[in-house]
Amino acid sequence: MKIYNTLHRKIEEIKPINDRIVGVYTCGPTVYDHSHIGHWFNYVRMDLLIRTLQANKYKVDWVMNITDVGHLTSDADEGDDKIEQKARKEHRSAWEIAEFYTKEFIDTMELLNIQKPSKIVKATDHITDQINLIVKLEKLGYTYKIDGDGIYYDTSKFKDYSKFAYLDLDQQEAGKRFMPNPFKKNLADFALWKFSPKDRKRDMEWESPWGIGFPGWHIECSAMSMKYLGDTFDIHTGGIDHIPVHHTNEIAQSTAVTKKPLAHYWLHSNHVTVNNQKISKSLHNGITIEEIVEKGYSPEVIRMHILESHYQSQSKFSLDALYASARRLYELKSMAVLKYQPQNKINDHTTFSFKETANEIINLMSNNLESPKVLAFLSEIANQVLATKLTEDMLPYFNDLIQTIDLLLGTKLGSVPDISTEIKELIQKRELLRKNKDYRSADLIRDKLLTYQVELKDLPNNNTIWNWAI
Ligand SMILES: [Zn+2]
């Protein structure tokens, strides 16, 4: 199995540390607001990675964190804590805000059929682990204190700091107009521990060797990924915007202590634009899954839409584009419902191999998670199957294929329901009417079935197949 490894900027074969178990760490949400469509592109794509690993017979230990403290409004460690700020605005405690959005996040994961990670870990449950890691960094001389502010990481002490993101630190330093924090030694330095403000008690704060405060954003991912997956693990994932700061800082923190690489593979999901614009708070274009569902598109359609773009490409989201995704899902479901209506075995024997088809889609996904290619291939297959007569003897292989598609892509083709006996009887009645050339009465039944969302297609061989209408 191959993925694009940001570490070496090329597609590489995955060779796990442990033969059959792959450790994966995914940077999760900061739980201060609804996650928007851009976030969900990222998490669905990570789910595809996990599913493809599983299809390759790996057991996956998937750890995802929840940032419920320490993410400041500015990535330069300035400004307010996003969760505390929201809490004051809504007259609730930071704990309540974090709990509310964590639950919403997990519920939405389920809605989009994203597998549950083996562990979902919260920053606030791992304060001691984070403090211990900062103590180690302090002992090794990587930290300094800014009075009244916090404990900072001195990036000039970590010689490979610029390596991961190909940063040009000299240019960064020379080009800076003003230092947001004049006490920082280097522009790229970042907070490991922030002190609580003197004039105000925070909802979330802890004792530490340096004083009461809270951890910086980056230290949680170093502390928790290493705690659950080891000093070096297989795959670290996140959004592409994590590369120059968050992931660069994670590597600086972890490798400074362990002298080992944090992960062997880094997989990043590219940006998503909404109506051709970057998603931002000021543009209010961060549409949520709930809002899209309110427009009449199911979570299944949204997931299908996400599968239509490759994780390395810049994807465009618009509500209009969802219509095409709904059509594609419909096409696959029309194929899936054929399992309820196999034809009698007839002479024109088909050589169609569902087993080969299943292997082919696993191969396509295993080659750098090419979900758009898989969908294009499946459209072809759906057309062929619809034109072929699916016979009783083909059914077990066909069902295996549907199961493979569902496991790999997270679709729910296998659970498309059958029609009721009452509707089956109506279809039979219509067939009889057609045989007797009473087309007017046959058409009346066809119209009636549409009110039950069932549509009929008369095949050239006089057989009729049904499908659920969109
Ligand atoms: Zn992270």
Residues whose N, C-alpha, C, O or C-beta is under 5 A from the ligand:
A	BS01	ZN	C27 C221
